[in-house]
Amino acid sequence: MIRRNLVSLTLSAALALFASAGSVYAQDAESVEPFKVGTFAIDDVPTVGLVMRDDQLIVELTAANRAMELLPQYASMLMPADMLGLIEQYEYGLKYRIYEVVNWLNEEGLLESGNQPDYIHPVADVDIMAPIQYPSKVMNAAVNFYTHACEGCSAEQLAQRTRERQENRGVPYLFLKPTRGAIVGDGDDIIMPYGRDEIEYEVEMAIVFGKAGKYISANRAYDHVFGYMVAMDVSDRGGRPPGGYGVRSDWFVGKGHDTFAPHGPWIVPKEFYGDPMERLHQITVIDGVTVQEAQAGDMIHNIPELIEYASSLITVFPGDVMQSGTSGGTGAGRVQRATGSGFLQDGETIQASIEGIGTLTHVVRAEASIPADLSGSQLPPVSSYRDDR
């Protein structure tokens, strides 16, 4: 981390020096068209790319920048090696260089069919990875939508509970999820651990931090945001077996399994999205059945409030992620599907979408077996201790 910070500071100083030279280092203040950013496996190499033309084209950022630098009017500039580097440097001059690359691609007609160089790919030809490999932390808001706080309620009950909660909202409830192992990209399977058959879906907006901060007020919250992506908070509702410490509720069991934090498919920089509290529209579809749909007005604590609360506890850093919670459609509010179950089933396809960002698509797979030499200290199948179903 220290080395990364030093690199970031060195680059920031270099950018300031170039900028002060005026004609030596000119950058574009605006992009002629919006873009998203992501991480893609191209020839089996993780590559930072721009997502353009209604999510149809992937531009290798480093290669495009290198091609532009061959022209004498463009100064040389080193592109970051990964998404964390891009996010760290974005507000310290890098975004204007990316604008310059986008504008050059447009001016030269390189995004047009039949004129595309080999560093521009159809999105179908690349493997979409999780955008950030990997955040230092993923913070999650629990029960942050009124409809999720009243799953299975009638309209009258929801209205009453909402009024009560609005009068006494308190502060948010947050929990942490693992990063590496839990985070997967679009198209990767969601694995239900062996015998854990009460697995649920939750679509959420993920806020990606662009600047470090502590005690960030809600009024300044968006200053620290880099952009937004789609996320899922996959959850194991099977609880822990009785005995031992004796607590049935276990957030490590419920939230921490591998593949339980899908992210992506890419990130929309905040300048191309607008205010999420006015725009957010998130949907979950399983095998063609819509099981969740919500907008930001259903949130109990808005995104700036979540950021203020989280940063009052811990410092947030560039690339850290805050997931803003999910809506009704889980728990007692589950929509029955063709499988006859409200929980996820082996072979189902789940799609989580946020309008203006994109869609995550995953197939659910049940883990078929575990090693035979385990001592018995592992998490057991739900059926071995659950008799309340």
C-alpha positions in Angstrom: 0.0 0.0 0.0 2.8 2.4 0.9 4.5 1.7 -2.5 1.2 2.2 -4.3 0.6 5.5 -2.6 4.1 6.7 -3.4 3.6 5.8 -7.1 0.3 7.6 -7.1 1.8 10.7 -5.5 4.7 10.7 -7.9 2.4 10.5 -10.9 0.2 13.3 -9.5 3.2 15.5 -9.2 4.3 14.7 -12.8 0.8 15.5 -14.0 0.9 18.8 -12.3 4.2 19.6 -13.8 3.0 18.7 -17.3 -0.2 20.8 -16.8 1.8 23.8 -15.8 3.7 23.6 -19.0 0.5 24.5 -21.0 1.3 23.8 -24.6 3.6 21.0 -23.7 0.8 18.9 -22.2 -2.7 19.7 -23.5 -5.6 17.6 -22.3 -9.3 17.6 -23.2 -11.6 18.9 -20.5 -14.6 16.9 -21.8 -15.3 13.6 -23.5 -17.3 13.7 -26.7 -19.1 10.6 -25.7 -19.6 8.7 -22.4 -17.7 5.6 -21.5 -17.5 3.0 -18.8 -14.4 1.2 -17.5 -13.8 -2.4 -16.8 -11.3 -5.3 -16.6 -11.3 -7.9 -19.4 -9.3 -11.0 -20.1 -7.8 -10.4 -23.6 -5.5 -13.2 -24.9 -5.7 -14.5 -21.3 -4.2 -11.2 -19.9 -6.3 -9.0 -17.5 -6.6 -5.7 -19.4 -8.1 -2.4 -18.4 -10.6 -1.3 -21.1 -13.1 1.4 -22.0 -16.6 0.3 -22.7 -18.1 2.3 -25.6 -20.9 2.6 -28.1 -23.8 1.4 -26.0 -21.6 -1.3 -24.4 -20.8 -2.9 -27.7 -17.1 -2.2 -28.0 -14.1 -2.7 -25.6 -11.1 -0.5 -26.2 -7.8 -1.6 -24.7 -6.8 1.6 -22.9 -3.0 1.2 -22.8 -2.8 0.2 -26.5 -5.1 3.0 -27.6 -3.1 5.5 -25.6 0.2 4.1 -27.1 -1.2 4.4 -30.6 -2.2 8.0 -30.0 1.3 8.9 -28.6 2.8 8.1 -32.0 1.5 11.4 -33.2 3.7 14.3 -32.4 1.0 16.5 -30.9 0.4 14.1 -28.0 2.8 13.9 -25.0 3.7 10.5 -23.6 1.8 9.3 -20.5 2.0 6.0 -18.7 -1.4 4.3 -18.3 -2.1 2.4 -15.0 -1.6 -1.3 -15.0 -4.9 -2.2 -13.3 -8.3 -0.7 -12.3 -7.1 0.2 -8.8 -4.4 2.4 -10.4 -6.9 4.0 -12.7 -9.3 4.8 -9.9 -6.5 6.2 -7.7 -5.2 8.5 -10.5 -8.5 9.4 -12.2 -9.2 12.7 -10.3 -5.5 13.7 -10.4 -5.4 14.3 -14.2 -5.8 10.8 -15.6 -9.5 11.3 -16.6 -8.6 14.2 -18.9 -6.1 12.0 -20.7 -8.7 9.3 -21.1 -11.1 12.0 -22.5 -8.3 12.8 -24.9 -8.0 9.2 -26.0 -11.8 8.9 -26.5 -11.9 12.1 -28.5 -9.0 11.0 -30.7 -10.7 7.7 -31.4 -13.8 9.6 -32.5 -11.9 12.1 -34.6 -10.0 9.3 -36.4 -13.2 7.2 -36.9 -11.5 4.3 -35.2 -14.7 3.2 -33.5 -16.6 2.7 -36.7 -17.2 -0.8 -38.1 -14.5 -1.7 -40.7 -12.1 0.8 -39.4 -11.3 -0.6 -36.0 -7.7 -1.4 -35.0 -6.8 -4.7 -33.2 -7.0 -3.1 -29.8 -10.8 -2.6 -30.2 -13.0 -5.7 -29.7 -16.7 -6.6 -29.8 -17.8 -7.1 -26.2 -18.8 -10.7 -27.1 -15.1 -11.5 -27.9 -13.7 -10.8 -24.5 -14.0 -12.3 -21.1 -15.6 -9.9 -18.6 -13.8 -10.0 -15.3 -14.8 -8.3 -12.0 -13.8 -4.6 -12.6 -11.6 -4.2 -9.4 -9.1 -7.0 -8.6 -9.6 -6.4 -5.6 -11.0 -3.8 -3.3 -9.5 -3.5 0.2 -13.0 -3.8 1.5 -16.6 -4.3 0.5 -19.1 -2.6 2.8 -22.7 -3.6 2.7 -25.8 -1.9 4.0 -28.2 -4.3 5.6 -32.0 -3.9 5.4 -31.8 -0.5 3.7 -35.0 -0.6 1.7 -38.4 -0.2 3.2 -39.8 -3.1 1.2 -36.9 -5.4 2.3 -37.6 -4.4 6.0 -41.2 -5.6 5.5 -41.0 -8.7 3.3 -44.3 -10.4 2.8 -46.3 -7.5 4.2 -49.6 -6.3 2.8 -49.8 -2.8 1.3 -51.3 -1.5 4.5 -48.7 -3.1 6.7 -45.9 -1.8 4.5 -47.3 1.7 4.6 -47.5 1.6 8.4 -44.0 0.1 8.9 -42.6 2.6 6.5 -44.1 5.5 8.4 -42.8 4.1 11.7 -39.3 3.7 10.3 -39.2 7.1 8.7 -39.9 8.6 12.1 -37.0 6.7 13.7 -34.5 5.7 11.0 -31.5 5.6 13.4 -28.2 5.0 11.7 -27.4 2.4 8.9 -26.4 -1.1 9.7 -23.3 -2.2 7.8 -21.3 -5.4 7.5 -18.2 -6.4 5.6 -17.8 -9.1 2.9 -14.6 -10.8 1.8 -13.1 -9.5 -1.5 -10.8 -12.0 -3.2 -12.7 -15.3 -3.6 -16.1 -13.8 -2.9 -15.9 -11.3 -5.8 -16.6 -12.7 -9.3 -17.2 -11.2 -12.6 -20.1 -11.3 -15.1 -20.6 -14.8 -16.5 -18.9 -16.6 -13.6 -20.9 -19.3 -11.8 -22.4 -18.7 -8.4 -21.5 -21.7 -6.3 -23.9 -22.9 -3.6 -21.6 -24.6 -1.0 -22.1 -28.3 -0.4 -25.5 -28.9 1.3 -26.2 -25.3 1.7 -29.6 -25.1 0.0 -31.1 -21.9 1.4 -29.2 -19.4 -0.8 -30.8 -16.1 -1.7 -30.2 -13.3 -4.2 -30.0 -9.6 -3.6 -29.4 -7.0 -6.4 -27.6 -3.9 -5.1 -26.0 -0.7 -6.5 -22.2 -0.7 -5.7 -20.6 2.7 -5.1 -16.9 2.8 -5.9 -14.8 5.2 -4.0 -12.3 7.4 -5.9 -10.7 9.4 -3.1 -9.7 8.5 0.5 -11.5 10.0 3.4 -12.5 9.8 7.0 -15.5 11.6 8.5 -16.9 12.5 5.1 -20.1 14.5 5.5 -23.1 13.6 3.5 -22.8 17.0 1.8 -19.3 16.1 0.5 -20.0 12.4 -0.1 -20.1 12.5 -3.9 -16.7 14.2 -4.0 -15.2 10.9 -2.9 -17.1 8.7 -5.4 -15.5 7.4 -8.6 -18.5 5.6 -10.1 -21.1 2.9 -9.9 -21.5 -0.7 -10.8 -24.0 -3.6 -10.4 -23.5 -6.0 -7.4 -25.2 -8.9 -5.9 -25.1 -9.8 -2.2 -25.7 -13.5 -2.4 -26.7 -14.8 1.1 -26.8 -18.2 2.9 -29.9 -18.2 5.0 -29.2 -21.7 6.4 -27.8 -20.3 9.7 -25.3 -22.2 11.8 -26.0 -25.5 13.6 -26.9 -25.6 17.3 -24.3 -26.2 20.0 -21.0 -24.6 20.8 -21.4 -20.8 21.1 -25.1 -21.2 20.6 -25.8 -18.2 18.3 -27.9 -19.2 15.3 -27.4 -15.9 13.4 -23.9 -15.9 11.8 -23.0 -13.1 9.3 -19.8 -14.9 8.4 -21.8 -18.0 7.3 -24.5 -15.9 5.8 -22.4 -13.6 3.7 -18.8 -14.8 3.3 -18.8 -17.8 0.9 -16.8 -17.8 -2.3 -18.6 -16.3 -5.3 -21.1 -14.5 -3.1 -20.1 -11.0 -4.3 -20.6 -10.7 -8.0 -19.5 -7.2 -9.3 -19.6 -5.5 -12.6 -20.0 -5.9 -15.4 -18.1 -2.6 -15.5 -18.0 0.8 -13.7 -19.8 4.0 -14.9 -17.7 7.0 -13.9 -20.0 9.3 -11.9 -19.9 12.2 -14.4 -21.7 9.9 -16.9 -24.4 8.6 -14.5 -25.8 11.5 -12.6 -27.4 11.4 -9.2 -28.2 7.8 -8.2 -30.8 8.9 -5.8 -32.8 10.3 -8.7 -31.9 7.6 -11.3 -31.5 4.3 -9.6 -33.7 1.4 -11.0 -32.5 -2.1 -10.1 -34.1 -5.4 -11.1 -33.4 -9.1 -10.5 -34.7 -11.8 -12.9 -34.3 -15.5 -12.4 -35.1 -17.8 -15.4 -37.2 -15.1 -16.9 -39.2 -14.3 -13.7 -38.8 -10.8 -12.2 -38.3 -11.3 -8.5 -37.0 -7.9 -7.4 -37.5 -4.3 -8.7 -36.9 -1.1 -6.9 -35.9 2.5 -7.2 -33.9 4.8 -4.9 -37.0 6.2 -3.3 -37.4 2.9 -1.4 -34.1 3.5 0.4 -34.1 4.0 4.2 -30.7 5.7 4.2 -29.6 7.4 1.1 -26.2 7.0 -0.5 -24.6 10.1 1.0 -25.8 9.1 4.5 -24.3 5.6 4.0 -21.0 7.2 3.1 -21.0 9.5 6.1 -21.8 6.7 8.4 -19.2 4.2 7.0 -16.4 6.8 7.0 -17.2 7.7 10.6 -16.1 4.2 11.4 -13.2 3.5 9.0 -11.2 5.3 6.4 -12.3 4.6 2.9 -9.7 4.3 0.1 -9.8 4.5 -3.7 -11.3 1.3 -5.1 -13.2 0.5 -1.9 -16.9 -0.5 -2.5 -20.1 0.4 -0.7 -23.2 -1.7 -1.6 -26.4 0.3 -0.8 -28.8 -2.6 0.0 -31.5 -4.5 -1.7 -35.3 -4.2 -2.0 -38.2 -6.5 -1.3 -38.5 -9.9 -3.1 -36.4 -12.0 -0.8 -37.3 -13.8 2.5 -41.0 -13.9 3.1 -41.5 -11.8 0.0 -40.0 -14.4 -2.4 -41.7 -14.8 -5.8 -42.3 -18.5 -6.5 -40.6 -19.7 -9.7 -40.9 -22.8 -11.9 -38.7 -24.7 -9.5 -41.3 -24.3 -6.8 -38.7 -22.8 -4.4 -38.0 -19.3 -3.3 -34.3 -20.1 -2.8 -31.8 -20.4 -5.6 -31.7 -23.8 -7.3 -28.9 -25.6 -9.2 -29.0 -24.6 -12.9 -31.0 -21.4 -12.6 -29.8 -18.3 -14.4 -29.9 -15.1 -12.4 -29.6 -11.6 -13.9 -29.1 -8.5 -11.9 -29.5 -5.2 -13.7 -29.3 -1.5 -13.0 -30.6 0.9 -15.6 -27.8 2.9 -17.1 -25.0 0.6 -15.9 -25.6 -2.9 -17.2 -26.5 -6.5 -16.3 -24.7 -9.3 -14.4 -25.6 -12.8 -15.6 -24.7 -15.9 -13.6 -25.6 -19.6 -13.6 -26.1 -21.1 -10.1 -24.3 -24.3 -9.5 -24.5 -26.6 -6.4 -21.2 -27.9 -5.1 -21.5 -31.7 -5.6 -19.1 -33.0 -3.0 -16.5 -32.2 -0.4 -13.3 -34.0 0.6 -13.8 -37.3 2.5 -11.1 -36.6 5.1 -12.6 -33.7 6.8 -12.8 -34.0 10.6 -16.4 -32.8 11.1 -15.4 -29.2 12.0 -16.6 -27.9 8.6 -20.0 -26.2 8.1 -22.5 -29.0 7.7 -25.4 -29.2 5.2 -28.5 -27.4 6.2 -30.5 -30.6 6.2 -28.4 -32.1 8.9 -29.6 -29.8 11.6 -32.6 -27.9 10.2 -35.9 -29.5 11.1 -38.0 -26.3 10.9 -38.8 -26.3 7.2 
